[in-house]
C-alpha cells in the first residue's frame, strides 16, 4: 500500500499554528467507482478515511516501514512572515491612498 507523510497546512479560518506542527500519515487516494443504480461515488478502500498523527517525521517513517508500506514524504513549504504594525496604515510614506 502507498502512503504519504506530510505536515498539513493551517486552515484558512485559523490564525494560529494548531494542527500544523505534527506529521500526518495518510493513504494515497485510490480510484473511485460510480454506483450504477444511485449514481453515488464510492470506494472499497477504507484506509482513505484513516489519518495517523505523529510528533516527528522519523516516527511516521518508522511506522510505515514497520507495516511494509511504500511512503512518500511531502516536505512543508516555508513562508516568510513580514512583521506589520497598525501604525503603518497611516504612515506618510504609504504608497497607496487611504480610504474608508
LUMLUM-761029 format. One record per residue: x, y, z of N, C-alpha, C in turn. Coordinates in Angstrom, 3 decimals, m for minus. Example, Ala and Ser with C-alpha at 12.3 -4.5 7.8 and 13.67 -1.06 7.14 Angstrom:
13.190,m5.690,7.800,12.300,m4.500,7.800,13.200,m3.300,7.800
12.850,m2.250,7.080,13.670,m1.060,7.140,12.900,0.030,7.870
***
This chain:
0.844,m1.167,0.000,0.000,0.000,0.000,0.896,1.239,0.000
0.461,2.253,m0.707,1.212,3.500,m0.768,0.593,4.505,0.189
1.452,5.156,0.953,1.004,6.197,1.878,1.866,7.431,1.660
1.368,8.550,2.141,2.158,9.772,2.080,2.240,10.369,3.474
3.378,10.966,3.744,3.642,11.588,5.041,3.813,13.080,4.780
3.040,13.890,5.484,3.087,15.325,5.244,2.767,16.076,6.515
3.083,17.349,6.487,2.725,18.267,7.561,1.604,19.139,7.002
0.392,19.013,7.520,m0.714,19.766,6.912,m0.576,21.267,7.117
m1.078,22.016,6.158,m1.074,23.470,6.264,m2.198,23.899,7.196
m2.070,25.080,7.755,m3.118,25.559,8.640,m4.342,25.932,7.823
m5.470,25.862,8.469,m6.725,26.188,7.818,m6.780,27.681,7.526
m7.549,28.064,6.522,m7.704,29.482,6.215,m8.496,30.208,7.298
m9.191,29.450,8.122,m10.021,30.050,9.160,m9.286,30.205,10.487
m8.030,29.866,10.545,m7.306,29.982,11.798,m6.090,30.881,11.640
m5.786,31.607,12.684,m4.629,32.485,12.631,m3.420,31.852,13.306
m3.642,30.856,14.134,m2.550,30.199,14.845,m1.989,29.030,14.065
m1.160,28.250,14.709,m0.494,27.120,14.067,m1.038,25.775,14.553
m2.268,25.726,15.043,m2.840,24.486,15.556,m2.938,23.435,14.450
m2.677,22.193,14.791,m2.730,21.045,13.873,m1.767,21.171,12.698
m0.759,21.999,12.806,0.212,22.111,11.723,1.628,21.813,12.204
1.774,21.343,13.415,3.105,21.039,13.948,3.412,19.549,13.923
2.394,18.704,13.744,2.604,17.265,13.733,2.547,16.733,12.300
3.081,15.550,12.112,3.114,14.900,10.810,1.934,13.946,10.687
1.375,13.858,9.484,0.224,13.001,9.225,0.623,11.928,8.225
0.238,10.698,8.518,0.426,9.589,7.590,m0.958,9.226,7.076
m1.158,9.337,5.771,m2.458,9.023,5.189,m2.271,8.235,3.906
m3.286,7.493,3.545,m3.244,6.632,2.374,m3.362,7.462,1.104
m2.709,7.002,0.050,m2.855,7.646,m1.248,m4.281,7.425,m1.741
m4.880,8.405,m2.374,m6.244,8.223,m2.864,m6.305,7.138,m3.944
m7.291,6.270,m3.819,m7.476,5.216,m4.806,m8.605,5.627,m5.752
m8.690,4.994,m6.911,m9.749,5.371,m7.845,m11.135,5.074,m7.269
m12.065,5.943,m7.557,m13.425,5.770,m7.071,m14.286,5.136,m8.149
m15.398,4.564,m7.715,m16.342,3.930,m8.632,m17.675,4.647,m8.511
m18.427,4.673,m9.591,m19.755,5.270,m9.577,m20.781,4.150,m9.541
m21.647,4.200,m8.538,m22.687,3.190,m8.400,m23.685,3.350,m9.548
m23.949,2.290,m10.319,m24.830,2.445,m11.478,m26.291,2.717,m11.095
m26.724,2.254,m9.938,m28.117,2.421,m9.557,m28.405,3.819,m9.019
m27.607,4.272,m8.050,m27.880,5.555,m7.400,m27.016,6.694,m7.940
m25.898,6.365,m8.597,m25.021,7.408,m9.104,m24.087,7.972,m8.060
m23.988,7.317,m6.901,m23.101,7.778,m5.840,m21.668,7.380,m6.140
m20.747,8.181,m5.667,m19.338,7.854,m5.795,m18.934,7.026,m4.593
m18.258,5.899,m4.832,m17.885,5.030,m3.728,m16.502,4.458,m3.955
m15.966,3.868,m2.903,m14.679,3.214,m2.959,m14.675,2.090,m1.939
m13.968,1.034,m2.236,m13.890,m0.087,m1.302,m12.711,0.067,m0.336
m11.893,1.065,m0.544,m10.710,1.274,0.290,m11.077,2.103,1.516
m11.141,1.460,2.675,m11.483,2.188,3.904,m10.273,2.887,4.515
m9.075,2.599,4.045,m7.876,3.266,4.577,m7.827,4.737,4.185
m8.637,5.153,3.205,m8.671,6.563,2.836,m9.209,7.422,3.967
m9.968,6.834,4.872,m10.581,7.579,5.959,m9.667,7.685,7.171
m8.530,6.994,7.146,m7.647,6.932,8.311,m6.506,7.935,8.164
m6.307,8.727,9.204,m5.148,9.608,9.302,m4.469,9.310,10.630
m3.176,9.056,10.581,m2.421,8.766,11.790,m1.463,9.929,12.026
m1.524,10.521,13.217,m0.713,11.690,13.560,0.515,11.256,14.341
1.671,11.860,14.001,2.940,11.569,14.667,3.626,12.879,15.031
4.319,12.919,16.178,5.012,14.157,16.553,6.266,14.431,15.714
6.908,13.386,15.171,8.114,13.598,14.378,8.023,12.830,13.066
8.818,13.260,12.111,8.869,12.613,10.806,9.474,11.210,10.923
10.456,11.051,11.789,11.119,9.753,11.940,10.149,8.686,12.458
9.261,9.077,13.367,8.280,8.121,13.879,7.296,7.709,12.790
6.909,8.632,11.946,5.990,8.315,10.854,6.656,7.375,9.848
7.924,7.642,9.535,8.653,6.760,8.617,8.812,5.366,9.213
9.139,5.299,10.494,9.322,4.003,11.145,8.026,3.202,11.153
6.897,3.860,11.360,5.609,3.171,11.361,5.293,2.618,9.968
5.569,3.402,8.927,5.315,2.939,7.556,6.223,1.763,7.206
7.483,1.822,7.601,8.409,0.727,7.307,8.051,m0.528,8.088
7.593,m0.357,9.327,7.204,m1.491,10.155,6.029,m2.258,9.547
5.128,m1.536,8.886,3.961,m2.162,8.269,4.202,m2.562,6.813
5.369,m2.256,6.270,5.697,m2.629,4.901,5.041,m1.753,3.850
4.734,m0.518,4.195,4.096,0.405,3.264,5.158,1.216,2.529
4.894,1.503,1.262,5.747,2.422,0.498,5.275,3.833,0.846
6.224,4.702,1.150,5.819,6.041,1.559,6.550,7.101,0.755
5.889,8.242,0.639,6.462,9.429,0.011,6.307,10.568,1.009
7.379,11.312,1.208,7.370,12.411,2.176,7.194,13.722,1.423
6.207,14.501,1.827,5.977,15.832,1.265,6.437,16.850,2.298
7.546,17.498,2.009,8.105,18.464,2.952,7.278,19.750,2.935
7.105,20.383,4.086,6.317,21.625,4.126,7.065,22.770,3.473
6.306,23.661,2.859,6.894,24.844,2.242,6.989,25.934,3.302
8.111,26.607,3.315,8.276,27.692,4.280,7.790,29.000,3.657
7.294,29.865,4.490,6.834,31.159,4.011,7.420,32.244,4.908
7.691,33.354,4.293,8.281,34.471,5.035,7.170,35.269,5.705
7.338,35.545,6.974,6.375,36.340,7.714,6.921,37.752,7.814
6.194,38.687,7.235,6.614,40.075,7.304,5.959,40.735,8.507
6.742,41.277,9.425,6.128,41.939,10.580,5.432,43.225,10.148
4.248,43.427,10.665,3.468,44.619,10.327,3.044,45.310,11.610
2.796,46.585,11.489,2.280,47.351,12.613,1.039,48.106,12.135
0.098,48.309,13.038,m1.125,49.029,12.695,m0.816,50.461,12.275
0.235,51.055,12.838,0.588,52.435,12.522,1.054,52.590,11.075
1.479,51.492,10.439,1.904,51.572,9.036,0.747,51.943,8.112
m0.486,51.721,8.530,m1.640,52.098,7.713,m1.770,53.605,7.562
m1.216,54.367,8.492,m1.365,55.816,8.495,m0.038,56.544,8.264
0.970,55.861,7.774,2.284,56.474,7.586,2.258,57.452,6.415
3.091,58.479,6.503,3.186,59.457,5.413,3.839,58.850,4.179
4.626,57.820,4.377,5.329,57.201,3.250,4.524,56.079,2.612
3.251,55.978,2.949,2.388,54.924,2.387,2.249,55.133,0.892
2.340,54.043,0.117,2.324,54.128,m1.343,0.899,54.382,m1.863
m0.051,53.588,m1.423,m1.432,53.744,m1.899,m2.178,54.772,m1.073
m3.296,55.220,m1.590,m4.077,56.187,m0.832,m4.921,55.465,0.205
m5.269,56.206,1.253,m6.011,55.638,2.361,m7.463,56.082,2.253
m8.371,55.136,2.130,m9.793,55.470,2.058,m10.564,54.550,2.973
m11.793,54.896,3.209,m12.668,54.035,4.028,m13.381,53.092,3.136
***
